[in-house]
Amino acid sequence: MAEAFNDKTLTADKAARYAEVADEIASVLDGETNLTARMATVASMLASSFDHYFWTGFYVVDPLKDRELVVGPYQGTLGCLRIAFGRGVCGAAAATGQTQLVEDVHAFPGHIACDSRSQSEIVVPVFDAAGTLLAVFDVDSDKPAAFDTVDQAGIERILRATFA
């Protein structure tokens, strides 16, 4: 999708596009402190900026449940409501605190199929300024091996700038 927001045509180069979207997100969120608003904006703007994104959203650490994520703001089909730390790709990212870049979700041990059309996935942990895990940011694609280190670097940079 070339027309992502504000009728601005984004560049075709993926790394440059992430940089452009990062600037737009920072501009839109300037002065906004509400966590839900920040998450909803990131999910919406990234989902509308990249054709290989199929499902885009946050699973938030539930403060009332030990080591459990609950679905937060997202774009796409119905998401799983709750995911335990260590279960599936999102749970692995939450448990390890490390980005999970998965070329084939069906080969990932314990993969949770919220939508059977998902073929590949990237999940990035989201930390606050103190280093506390707030959530994981999950992006699925209906294409195999849709994500690479360019996606990883771009998403990680946006999340650090937005939440840390």
C-alpha positions as CSV (number, residue, x, y, z in Angstrom):
1,M,0.0,0.0,0.0
2,A,1.7,3.2,-1.2
3,E,-0.8,5.6,0.3
4,A,-0.3,4.9,4.0
5,F,-1.6,8.1,5.7
6,N,-2.2,11.7,5.1
7,D,-2.0,11.0,1.3
8,K,1.7,10.7,1.6
9,T,3.3,8.2,-0.8
10,L,6.0,6.2,1.0
11,T,9.2,5.1,-0.6
12,A,9.5,1.5,-2.0
13,D,12.8,0.9,-0.1
14,K,11.8,-1.0,3.0
15,A,14.5,0.4,5.3
16,A,13.7,4.0,4.2
17,R,10.0,3.3,4.6
18,Y,10.5,2.2,8.2
19,A,12.4,5.4,8.8
20,E,9.6,7.5,7.2
21,V,6.9,5.7,9.2
22,A,9.0,6.1,12.4
23,D,9.1,9.9,11.9
24,E,5.3,10.0,11.2
25,I,4.6,7.9,14.3
26,A,6.8,10.2,16.5
27,S,5.0,13.2,15.1
28,V,1.5,11.9,15.6
29,L,2.3,10.7,19.2
30,D,4.2,13.9,20.3
31,G,2.8,14.7,23.7
32,E,0.5,11.7,24.0
33,T,1.2,9.7,27.2
34,N,-1.7,7.2,27.1
35,L,-0.2,3.7,26.5
36,T,-3.3,2.4,24.7
37,A,-3.4,5.3,22.4
38,R,0.3,4.9,21.6
39,M,-0.1,1.1,20.9
40,A,-3.2,1.7,18.8
41,T,-1.4,4.3,16.7
42,V,1.7,2.2,16.2
43,A,-0.4,-0.8,15.1
44,S,-2.5,1.2,12.8
45,M,0.3,3.1,11.1
46,L,2.5,0.1,10.6
47,A,-0.3,-2.1,9.3
48,S,-1.3,0.6,6.7
49,S,2.3,1.1,5.6
50,F,3.4,-2.4,4.6
51,D,1.7,-4.9,2.2
52,H,3.4,-7.9,3.8
53,Y,1.7,-7.3,7.2
54,F,-1.4,-9.5,7.6
55,W,-2.1,-9.1,11.4
56,T,-0.5,-6.4,13.5
57,G,-0.8,-5.8,17.2
58,F,0.1,-5.9,20.8
59,Y,-0.2,-8.6,23.4
60,V,0.1,-6.8,26.8
61,V,1.5,-8.2,30.0
62,D,-1.5,-8.7,32.2
63,P,-0.6,-7.3,35.7
64,L,-3.3,-9.5,37.3
65,K,-2.1,-12.8,35.8
66,D,1.3,-14.3,36.4
67,R,3.3,-14.5,33.2
68,E,0.4,-14.1,30.8
69,L,-0.3,-11.8,27.8
70,V,-3.7,-10.4,26.9
71,V,-4.6,-9.1,23.5
72,G,-4.2,-5.3,23.2
73,P,-4.7,-2.9,20.3
74,Y,-4.4,-4.6,16.9
75,Q,-5.3,-4.5,13.2
76,G,-6.6,-7.6,11.5
77,T,-8.7,-10.7,12.1
78,L,-9.7,-11.9,15.5
79,G,-6.6,-12.4,17.7
80,C,-6.0,-14.9,20.4
81,L,-7.3,-13.4,23.7
82,R,-4.6,-14.8,26.1
83,I,-1.1,-16.3,25.6
84,A,1.1,-17.7,28.4
85,F,4.7,-16.7,28.5
86,G,6.7,-19.4,26.8
87,R,3.8,-20.6,24.6
88,G,4.0,-20.0,20.8
89,V,6.0,-17.2,19.2
90,C,4.5,-14.4,21.3
91,G,5.1,-16.3,24.5
92,A,8.7,-17.1,23.5
93,A,9.4,-13.4,22.9
94,A,7.8,-12.5,26.3
95,A,9.7,-15.3,28.1
96,T,13.1,-14.6,26.5
97,G,12.9,-10.8,26.0
98,Q,14.2,-11.3,22.5
99,T,12.8,-10.8,19.1
100,Q,11.4,-13.9,17.4
101,L,11.8,-13.9,13.6
102,V,10.0,-16.9,12.2
103,E,10.1,-17.8,8.5
104,D,7.6,-20.7,8.8
105,V,5.2,-20.6,11.8
106,H,4.1,-24.1,11.2
107,A,7.7,-25.3,12.0
108,F,7.8,-23.3,15.2
109,P,7.4,-25.6,18.3
110,G,4.1,-24.8,20.0
111,H,2.9,-22.3,17.4
112,I,-0.6,-21.0,18.2
113,A,-2.7,-20.7,15.1
114,C,-5.0,-17.8,15.8
115,D,-5.5,-17.5,12.1
116,S,-4.6,-20.5,9.9
117,R,-3.7,-18.2,7.0
118,S,-0.6,-16.9,8.9
119,Q,2.6,-18.3,7.4
120,S,5.4,-16.2,8.9
121,E,5.8,-13.9,12.0
122,I,7.9,-11.5,13.8
123,V,7.4,-10.7,17.5
124,V,9.3,-8.0,19.3
125,P,9.3,-7.4,23.0
126,V,8.2,-3.9,24.2
127,F,10.0,-2.5,27.2
128,D,9.5,0.7,29.1
129,A,12.3,3.2,30.0
130,A,13.1,1.1,33.2
131,G,13.5,-2.1,31.1
132,T,10.2,-3.7,32.3
133,L,8.4,-5.8,29.7
134,L,5.1,-4.0,28.8
135,A,4.0,-6.1,25.9
136,V,5.0,-7.9,22.7
137,F,4.4,-6.5,19.3
138,D,3.3,-9.2,16.9
139,V,3.2,-9.1,13.1
140,D,2.0,-12.0,11.0
141,S,2.1,-12.4,7.2
142,D,0.1,-14.7,5.0
143,K,3.4,-15.2,3.0
144,P,6.2,-17.5,4.1
145,A,9.5,-15.8,5.1
146,A,8.0,-12.4,4.8
147,F,10.1,-10.8,7.5
148,D,13.8,-10.2,7.6
149,T,16.4,-8.2,9.6
150,V,15.3,-5.0,7.9
151,D,11.8,-5.5,9.4
152,Q,13.4,-6.4,12.8
153,A,15.6,-3.3,12.9
154,G,12.8,-1.0,11.8
155,I,10.2,-2.3,14.2
156,E,12.7,-2.5,17.2
157,R,13.7,1.1,16.6
158,I,10.1,2.3,16.4
159,L,9.1,0.5,19.6
160,R,12.2,1.7,21.5
161,A,11.4,5.3,20.5
162,T,7.8,5.0,21.3
163,F,7.8,3.1,24.6
164,A,11.2,3.3,26.2
